[in-house]
């Protein structure tokens, strides 16, 4: 069993194209997709078309949930994204499940099995520092999930955590958004430090699950230019550099 895991594309069609080309070059047919597909000041509709052209196993992220709401209440770049999408794109977003199990062995969710906007493997201190959660806290979120491999995204940070019972949690990193800031639970930044498109290749062997984190070069200058042209300089910096 060998498959690719992607997450947090955020409308970056150029990054997604590069990742899909790399997946194809590796001869991998199965793609598991962990949500936050379209939101961002980039190319939402083209990104949706790229996803819908593939038979991906997808779940909904918190930003996918936001796009199912009233565009009048959305953040401006999210509202712009909403208006780019066709009825078919909106119908697809509405069809996405919160979580799912693939081949009885792999559990998929965007953030945690309980919430779509809570960090699982990391936490934020009151001074805005992002750091690893304790194993006890990570395992508490995993209670009731029997699958040996658990996949999550949301933080855009690639990590593996092995639980005491042998289950493994993997975050593949972000395809299209290597840096962002947020104000919950405290103001903080997440920065990958490089602009590459990130994803993971996972394989099951006799010894257990093997994980390869891949970092793919693509035309991030052009992607950053799209965000800049839409008046989003922070997005442009993050996409071009991996830093805010």
N, C-alpha and C positions, 0 to 999 in steps of 0.2 A: 504494500500500500504506500503510494507516494503521491503527494498532492501539494499545491501551493496555497498559501494563506495570505490574503490581502486585507487591508483595513484603512479607513480614514483617507479616502481618495480626495474628498472635499472639492470635487469639480475640476481637478487638475487632469485634464484629458491627455496632455502631453506626457505627464509622468505615467499615467495608466497605460498609454500605448507602449511606452518603453518596457514597463513591467510585463505586459502581455507578450511582447516580442521575446523577452527573456524566458518566460515560462514556456512559450512555444519552442524556443531553441533547445530547451532542456527535455522536450518531449513529454511534458506533463499535461494531462487532459483535465484533471479535476482541480477546480478553484473554489476555495471557501472564502467568503467575503463577509467581513464583520461589521459593515455599516459605516454611517456618515459618508455617503456616496457623493453627494452633489453640492452641498452648501459651501459657498465661497464665491468670491468675485472673479471667477475664472470662466469655465466653459461647461456649465451644468448640463445643458441639453446634449452636447456632444459626448460628455462623459456617460450620461444615461444610455445613449445609443450604443456606446462601446460595451457597456455592461449587458444590455439586453441582447446583444448579438451573440453572447456566450451563454452557455448553460451553467451559470454559477450557482452555488448554494449560498444564499444571502440571508442576512438578518438585518433588522432595523437598528439604527443608532439614534441617539438623542436628536441630532440635527435632522435626520429623516423624519422623526416624529414632529419636529417643529414645522417642517415643510408640509405636513398634513393639516396645518392650522390655517387660520385666516391671514392672508398676506398683509392685511392692514395692521396687524399686531406684530409683525416680524421685524427684526433688525434689518437695516436698509440693505446690506449685501445679501441677506437671506431672502428678502422680498424681491430683489432683482432676480435672484436665482429662481424663485417660484414662478415668476412671469416668463422665464425662458422655457419652461417645461411644457410639453404637450399633454393633452388628456391621457395619452397612453403612458407617459412618464409618471403622471400623478397616480394613475391606477396601479402601476407597479409599486410605487412607494406605499400605497395603501395596503397592498397585499403582503408586505414583508412581515414575517413573524418577529416577535421579541427575541426568541431564542429557538434553537432547534438541535436535534441530534442527527448526526450523519453516520450511516453504516453501523449504528449501535455502539460505536466506540469513541466518537468525537462529539463533544458538547460545544456549541457555538453561542456566544452572546457578544454584545457590543462592549459593555462595561463590567457589570456583575450579573449573576443570575437573578438578582432581585431588582436592580435599577439600571437605567441606561445612561445615567450621568454621574456615577460615583466611581472614583478611582479604586481599582482593585489591588494592584500590586504596589502602588505608591500612595503616599498621603502628603499633605501639605501642613507644615508647621505655621504657627501664627506669624512668624517673621517672613513667610513667603518662600521657604525652602522646601523643594520637592525631594522626598526621600523614600526609601523602601519601607513598606509596611512590615510589621512584625509577622513572623510566620503564623502565630496564633490568630491574628486578625485576618490574614489571607485565608487560612483554613476555615474560619467561621463563615466567610462568604461562600465557600465551596461545599458547605454542608448540604447533603441531599443530592449532590451531583455524582452519580456513580461512574461515569465514563473515565477511562484512564488518561485521556487527553482532553484538556479544557482550553478553549481559545477565547481570547478577549482582545479588545483594542482600546479605543477612547483616549488613552494618555499619549499616544503617538510615540511611546518609548518601547523599543524592542527589549524583551526580557523573557527569561525562563525561571520559573519557580517550581521546585519539586516538593510536594507535600510529604508529610511523614509516612503516609500510607502508600507512597509510590506514584500517586497521580501527579500529573504534570500540567502546569498552566503556562501557556505561551501567548505573548503579545508580539505580533510581527513587526510593529512599528507602523509608520504612516507612509502610504504611497505618495501622497500629494501635498502634505502640509507639515514641513519639518520644524515649525515653530509657531507658538501662539501664546497669548496670555489669557488669564481668566481671573475672576474676582471671588470665586467660591472654592473651598470654604474660606480661603483668605486670598488676597491678591498675590498672584505668582506668575512665573513664566515657565514654559517648557520649550527647550531649544535642543534640537538634535546636534547642532554644531557643524552640520554639513548639509548640502542641498539635495543629496541623492534621494531617489525614490526607493523606499524600503518595503520589503516583504519577506516572507519566509517560505522555505521548502521543508516539508516534514515527511519523514519516511518511517514506517514501522518495520523493524527487523526482529530477529529472535531475541536480541538483547533489550529491546524496548524501542521507544521513540527517539529518533535522531532529528535534530533541528539545525538547519542552515539559514542564518540570516543573510540576506542578499541586499546589496546596495548598488543601485543601477544609475549610471550617468544618463542624462537626457538633456534636452535643450531648456534648462531651467531659466536661462536668460529671457527666452521668449515667453515662458509661462509667467515670469515676474513682470514682464512688460504688459501682459494682459491685465494683471491686478493693478499696476500703476496707471494704466489708461482708464481704469474704472474708479480712480481716485482712492485706492487703498494702498498707500505707501508701506504700511507695516507688513501687510501680506506680501508685497513685492520684495521687501528686504528678507523676510523669512524664507520665501521660496528661492531667492537667489543665493542665500548664504547659509541657511540653517540657523541663523541668529536673528533676534529681534533688535 
